Each structure stands twice: as structure tokens, then as C-alpha cells.
Amino acid sequence: MIQIIKYKWLYIIFSAVLLVPGIISLFVFKLDLSIDFTGGSVFKYKFNQVVDQNELKNTFTAQNVFVESISKESDIYVVRTREVNPNRNTDIKAGVAQKYADAQEVSFETVGPAIGGETTKKAFVALIWAMVGILLYIAYAFRNIPKPYSSFRFGISAILAMFHDALMVLGLFSILGHFGHVEVDSLFITAVLTVIGFSVHDTIVVFDRIRENLGKLSKAMNFSDIVNYSVVETLSRSLATSLTVLITLFALFILGGETIKTFVLAMLVGVASGTYSSIFTASPILVIWEEWESKRHKKL
């Protein structure tokens, strides 16, 4: 039989190596938040020529618009400013057209700071409630697990794997935001919550098989062997399920529109991480914890 749990510490170290750069980036650079969270206005313009960004900034400044940043996405210039009254957009567009005859406004959107703050608050509340709900559900669903094993430890192990996947996505987008100006919007929160749900679903499939095998397999087998047996049993199912999802997401990322690319990329990374964590993070953490508890009780 394939020995997976035997190398549990290698998987934990590998996960740490992947997570550390993203965690550092989150602390140092944070996330590049869109106006959904920060409030403000975003103008997107397309030109048939290369435009000097300083000159473009001066064009907006001449209209008494405070420009926070200008970036370029493909052939579109993205101008982020403080909140601008939508009624002023016509005058601003005329001012840009006067400077650049070929200017074409692709889009304009504005969000007030209060709405942006409310979106941020609701996003964090949703994440916290999701985590609490998942922990309580797993603790209840595994309440009849044979002693001395604990449903609480199963629940916490699943939560840690969930954190692993959320941090993987958040860390990557922090890096992409700093070096590639990739912004996260409200759709990104939807992706993170979906990833959390997928991660826990995959972990529960593995954990439920462990619970079944604890009552079926020989008592001579130690906990590590039972977990390894269970993981191998569910391995093909987990990989097959995730692969179909990843193929669909990859097709969406290649062929879908620009507006959903951030969402799809977050889902791609999260689903791949969730598949990995349910096998190589949640189960090893559970085994390490249970073995530590067993040794601690023996000493007592």
C-alpha cells in the first residue's frame, strides 16, 4: 500500500514553505483592494497611442480630480481617484477627449467610502461565521467517534486545513497585487468562501472514512496506519472530483472574460490547494495531534 502518512512532516514543511512568502507579503504589502472595499472612483480609458501616465494624471488634476494611481492593463489605462460624483463624469470625459482625440472611455464606477467599509466588514463577518459553523458541524457529526479519539481534534484539523487554503489564496493575491497590480474585489470574497467550503467538503470525505475504519479495521493497527489506509481509499475519488473542477476552471480562465479572471484564478488556486490539504495537511495534522495526545496520556 502507498505510504502517505509516513512522510507527514515533509508535507507540513512543504506547506509552510509555500505559505511563508504569502504570509510575509500579507503583513508587508497587504492586499491590493479594489474600490469595492476602499471607496473611490475608477476610470478606464483606451487609447490608440502610448500615453504618458504623468500627462494623463495632469489631465485629471486639471479637472480638480485627485488621482491616487494609474496603471495599465493590456491596452487599457486604469485611473483610480478619490470619490467623484457620477454627474461630473461627462465633464471629465470631455477634458480627456480634448487632450487625447482618440480617447475612449471603457468604464467608470464609483463607490462611497461608507459602502466600501461596510463591504469589508461583512466580508470578515462572513468568514468568521463560516469558520465557526464548520467547526461546530464537524464536532457534532463526529461526536460518536471511538475513544480516545476526539471529534474536537478532527474539527480543529479541518479548520487548520481550511486556513491553509485561505492563506494560500490570500498570500498569492497579495504577491500578485504588489508586483502585478492585481486587485481583489467583492467577487474575490465569494471565491475565498467557496474555496473554504470545497476544502472542508474534501476533508470531511477523508475524515468520515477514517471514522468508519476506526470501527472496522483491526485493533492491532495504530492510528497512523488507519489514517493512511483511509487516505489511500479516498485518494482516487478526491483527485477525480478535483480534476474535473480544475479542468472547468482552467477553461473559464483561458476563455472567460476579463471581469471574472480574478475570481477564476482564486478558485483554481483554492481548489488545487484544497485537494492537497485534505490529503497532505489535514490528515497529517490529525495524526500528529492524536499521537502527541496518546504519548501525553501514557506519561500521565
JOLINRA-V891342 format. One record per residue. N is the residue number from 1. PHI is phi in degrees with one decimal (none if undefined). Layout:
BEGIN
n/phi
N/PHI
N/PHI
END
This chain:
BEGIN
n/phi
1/none
2/-61.0
3/-97.5
4/-100.4
5/-65.9
6/-55.2
7/-105.2
8/-56.5
9/-68.3
10/-64.6
11/-66.8
12/-63.9
13/-64.7
14/-61.6
15/-62.2
16/-62.4
17/-61.5
18/-72.6
19/-80.4
20/-56.3
21/-58.0
22/-67.3
23/-64.5
24/-60.5
25/-63.0
26/-62.6
27/-73.6
28/-85.4
29/-100.8
30/62.0
31/-100.4
32/-85.0
33/-80.0
34/-80.9
35/-67.4
36/-55.9
37/-106.9
38/-90.1
39/79.4
40/126.7
41/-130.3
42/-130.6
43/-108.9
44/-119.5
45/-124.6
46/-119.6
47/-126.1
48/-91.1
49/-143.8
50/-77.5
51/-111.2
52/-73.3
53/-65.8
54/-65.9
55/-66.3
56/-64.7
57/-62.0
58/-63.3
59/-64.4
60/-72.2
61/-61.3
62/-62.9
63/-92.6
64/62.7
65/-111.8
66/-82.2
67/-90.8
68/-89.1
69/-163.2
70/-132.4
71/-135.9
72/-121.9
73/-116.7
74/59.3
75/-105.2
76/-112.5
77/-94.5
78/-107.5
79/-110.0
80/-100.5
81/-133.3
82/-67.1
83/-54.3
84/-118.0
85/-61.4
86/-54.0
87/-66.1
88/-86.3
89/-61.0
90/-61.8
91/-67.1
92/-65.9
93/-62.0
94/-66.1
95/-65.3
96/-67.5
97/-64.5
98/-67.4
99/-81.7
100/-127.2
101/-62.8
102/-93.1
103/-65.5
104/-129.6
105/-76.0
106/-81.8
107/-162.2
108/-145.0
109/-144.0
110/-140.0
111/-134.8
112/-70.7
113/-57.4
114/-64.4
115/-66.3
116/-62.8
117/-64.7
118/-65.2
119/-62.3
120/-61.6
121/-61.4
122/-64.7
123/-63.3
124/-66.9
125/-62.1
126/-62.4
127/-64.2
128/-65.0
129/-63.3
130/-61.9
131/-65.3
132/-63.7
133/-61.5
134/-64.9
135/-61.1
136/-64.8
137/-63.5
138/-65.3
139/-60.0
140/-74.2
141/-63.6
142/-105.2
143/-65.0
144/-95.4
145/-63.9
146/-57.5
147/-76.5
148/-89.6
149/-74.3
150/-119.2
151/-65.8
152/-62.6
153/-68.5
154/-62.0
155/-63.9
156/-65.5
157/-62.1
158/-66.8
159/-64.0
160/-63.5
161/-64.7
162/-64.5
163/-59.0
164/-54.7
165/-71.7
166/-64.1
167/-67.3
168/-61.4
169/-69.7
170/-63.3
171/-63.3
172/-61.6
173/-74.3
174/-66.2
175/-65.4
176/-64.5
177/-67.1
178/-74.6
179/-95.1
180/-122.2
181/56.1
182/-85.7
183/-89.0
184/-106.3
185/-121.3
186/-63.2
187/-67.2
188/-64.0
189/-62.2
190/-59.1
191/-64.0
192/-64.0
193/-64.7
194/-66.1
195/-61.6
196/-59.8
197/-62.8
198/-64.4
199/-60.6
200/-66.9
201/-57.3
202/-65.2
203/-66.7
204/-63.9
205/-57.9
206/-68.6
207/-64.0
208/-65.3
209/-67.2
210/-61.7
211/-59.5
212/-62.3
213/-71.0
214/-62.6
215/-93.6
216/-100.9
217/-75.3
218/-58.1
219/-66.6
220/-72.2
221/-76.2
222/-80.8
223/-62.2
224/-60.8
225/-67.0
226/-65.3
227/-64.0
228/-60.5
229/-60.2
230/-67.2
231/-63.4
232/-63.7
233/-61.9
234/-94.9
235/-59.3
236/-64.8
237/-66.0
238/-61.6
239/-66.3
240/-65.9
241/-62.4
242/-67.7
243/-63.5
244/-63.9
245/-66.3
246/-65.2
247/-62.9
248/-63.6
249/-65.1
250/-63.4
251/-63.5
252/-64.5
253/-66.1
254/-76.2
255/-102.1
256/-73.7
257/-76.3
258/-62.9
259/-66.8
260/-109.1
261/-62.3
262/-62.3
263/-60.4
264/-67.2
265/-61.8
266/-61.1
267/-66.1
268/-58.2
269/-64.2
270/-66.4
271/-66.7
272/-62.6
273/-66.4
274/-64.1
275/-64.2
276/-65.5
277/-67.8
278/-64.5
279/-98.1
280/-105.6
281/-122.8
282/-60.9
283/-65.5
284/-59.4
285/-60.8
286/-61.2
287/-64.6
288/-59.7
289/-66.2
290/-65.0
291/-66.2
292/-65.5
293/-63.4
294/-62.6
295/-67.0
296/-65.1
297/-69.3
298/-65.4
299/-66.6
300/-72.5
END
